[in-house]
Structure formats: structure tokens, C-alpha cells
Amino acid sequence: MTINIGEKDAQAIKKIFGRGQNFGQEKISRLREDREALNRIGFEIVFGQEYFHDEYYLSYEDLDLFLQGVPIFEDFDSEKDKKFLKTYAEKYKTDKGIKLSRHRIVIVAKKI
């Protein structure tokens, strides 16, 4: 079983920053690529699905702290990226908090 980051993960924030993990590769299907790779090495796909969900961060500071610890931006810097993060936080602020849309690929496979 694998759970991987999909090609559309955090797409809105990456667009504002103009960079990020797999930025510009949104048209390449991670699900299709993973299925094909597993088939090539002798696995049968039992289940494969994309999942989309939203995460909410209560404040700018919470989102900033989150981004410091994940590879969405490998070179994230709170000071240098402040203008981008402020723009994103203002645009995606909701009653629940600052929305960050996520994309995951889940595959269950068995060896043939």
C-alpha cells in the first residue's frame, strides 16, 4: 500500500509563490505513473484512487510554522517569503481558517 503526494497538492499556494514541490507538473498524473511503475515490477493494482481534502490553519503563524517543516517549498524562508504567504493567507482566509487544498494518491497492490 502506498499513499503519495498527488501532482495537484497545494497547487494554489505554489501558484502564488511561483515554485514548489513538482510545480509546473500538474498535468502529469501521479496515479497513472505509480500504477505503471508498479505494473512494470510485477504488481497487480487492487485499488488506486485520488483523494482531495482541505486543511485549515487558524492563523498566518500556524501556516508559516507548518510550511517550515514540510517539503512543499524546500527553500521556504519565513522572512523572504513573507509577501507571498501574506497574499495567500488573505486570499484563502475562511471562517474555518486559512484553507490549504491537499491531494493524495492511494494505491493498494499485490505481487503477481
C-alpha positions as MATLAB code, in Angstrom:
seq = 'MTINIGEKDAQAIKKIFGRGQNFGQEKISRLREDREALNRIGFEIVFGQEYFHDEYYLSYEDLDLFLQGVPIFEDFDSEKDKKFLKTYAEKYKTDKGIKLSRHRIVIVAKKI';
ca = [
       0.000    0.000    0.000;
       1.259    3.459   -0.841;
      -0.005    6.920   -0.046;
       1.783    9.543   -2.103;
       1.510   13.253   -2.704;
      -0.502   13.990   -5.832;
       0.504   16.367   -8.577;
      -2.204   18.864   -7.584;
      -1.166   19.083   -3.922;
      -1.148   22.645   -2.534;
      -1.457   23.942   -6.088;
      -2.932   27.345   -5.148;
      -0.125   28.286   -2.762;
       2.553   27.090   -5.196;
       0.996   29.251   -7.902;
       1.253   32.359   -5.697;
       4.859   31.531   -4.753;
       5.762   30.596   -8.358;
       7.590   27.488   -7.181;
       7.297   24.410   -5.014;
       7.358   20.631   -4.981;
       6.520   19.405   -8.530;
       5.488   22.939   -9.563;
       4.599   23.066  -13.249;
       3.983   19.320  -13.460;
       0.262   19.456  -12.647;
      -0.691   17.735  -15.912;
       1.382   14.628  -15.199;
      -0.841   12.077  -13.435;
       0.940   10.682  -10.383;
      -1.702    7.957  -10.104;
      -1.049    6.777  -13.664;
       2.727    6.961  -13.225;
       2.639    4.993   -9.954;
       0.305    2.356  -11.428;
       2.578    1.879  -14.448;
       5.716    1.677  -12.304;
       4.169   -0.952  -10.027;
       2.940   -2.980  -13.027;
       6.447   -2.925  -14.549;
       7.946   -4.507  -11.440;
       5.314   -7.235  -11.183;
       2.493   -5.831   -9.069;
      -1.219   -6.020   -9.775;
      -3.179   -2.938   -8.738;
      -6.010   -3.917   -6.410;
      -7.124   -0.341   -5.720;
      -5.999    3.070   -6.921;
      -7.665    6.383   -6.146;
      -7.007   10.122   -5.873;
      -8.187   11.964   -2.775;
      -8.621   15.676   -2.290;
      -9.091   17.301    1.095;
      -8.702   20.705    2.683;
      -6.657   21.600    5.733;
      -7.296   24.786    7.705;
      -4.743   26.812    9.655;
      -6.110   29.094   12.350;
      -3.583   31.850   11.749;
      -0.850   33.118    9.465;
       1.670   31.997   12.109;
       0.263   28.450   12.150;
       0.555   28.150    8.357;
       4.047   29.660    8.452;
       5.155   27.112   11.063;
       3.653   24.265    9.035;
       5.491   25.347    5.866;
       8.807   25.413    7.751;
       8.524   21.669    8.405;
       7.226   20.205    5.125;
       8.728   19.917    1.632;
       6.030   21.897   -0.219;
       8.789   24.519   -0.552;
      12.196   23.019    0.134;
      13.656   26.522    0.372;
      10.860   28.133    2.412;
      12.060   31.119    4.431;
       9.606   32.940    6.718;
      11.173   36.337    6.095;
      11.980   36.077    2.378;
       8.588   34.531    1.591;
       6.510   36.822    3.814;
       4.866   38.738    0.938;
       3.819   35.518   -0.820;
       2.471   33.955    2.363;
       0.539   37.121    3.283;
      -1.004   37.205   -0.190;
      -2.023   33.558    0.091;
      -3.361   33.906    3.641;
      -5.503   36.891    2.673;
      -6.873   35.226   -0.463;
      -7.701   31.872    1.186;
      -8.917   33.037    4.586;
     -12.262   31.440    5.523;
     -14.418   31.173    8.630;
     -12.598   27.903    9.407;
      -9.134   29.397    8.955;
      -6.671   29.646    6.064;
      -7.514   26.891    3.576;
      -4.810   24.701    2.040;
      -6.069   22.156   -0.518;
      -4.264   18.820   -0.496;
      -4.073   15.934   -2.983;
      -3.123   12.339   -2.190;
      -2.799    9.153   -4.242;
      -3.653    5.845   -2.546;
      -2.700    2.542   -4.182;
      -3.064   -0.996   -2.906;
      -1.141   -3.561   -4.957;
      -0.181   -7.202   -4.668;
       2.782   -9.082   -6.086;
       1.820  -11.262   -9.047;
];
